């Protein structure tokens, strides 16, 4: 089978027709490589149009034996389904063998959430005498105050900020845009950073419109955002497993705890389905129970 030509066609399909991010495309192509590897080792004479459901089920069993967890299996299956959908659209295969491929049942895990006090401790851990202190403070306030994904933060443009009307225009997954109100803390720190730090930075021409820059005048990478946050959490003595996405979870959770409508939270987060947003109602119930157990005189242990 000429896997590479199919892979290149699939990559073009994901870029042009699905408008997926570079990270998502890379993940899909990596998963397809695993599929190619399996058929190269176990079904060398099998043509692409001859692949059946049982072949794909055997592949999933194979990666499970290799130690791939259920969450990763589910992601791989998603990539396989997209690949065979592409092949069907292009008339490369007569039927889609992946349409009935079962996704392993996953345990629903509640995401890690920071309290308001913990977020304050992270911000207080920033040494304002150091270089890029205002930038780092603006990063934390923007991630938490606007609920951005880390990729949305690194891609944020100066032309997307409207301080007069107090909103920002964010480009999310699938190049879908949404408008997010700028809270007072985020707006204040962004202005301070732009007026006191960024204005003095040398900027490489192609990165002139990016909000957050490194010392070389290029946009910040996802890895750098992770590093900044991990370092601050260490200084703030926060032992939770915190990532930039934790601030997004905290943004949504605190909105729901405060009584925000779930549909509004869905729009702010850019979730395509309300079911994705519903996890924050579970977090809220847990929070309510913990509050009762802590403060109600008849709710504690006997």
PyMOL commands that set and color helices and strands:
alter all, ss='L'
color gray80, all
select helices_A, chain A and resi 3-16+22-42+48-50+53-65+70-89+116-124+133-146+150-154+158-160+173-175+184-196+198-200+205-207+222-235+244-257+262-269+274-277+279-295
alter helices_A, ss='H'
color red, helices_A
select strands_A, chain A and resi 161-162+167-171+177-181
alter strands_A, ss='S'
color yellow, strands_A
deselect
rebuild
show_as cartoon
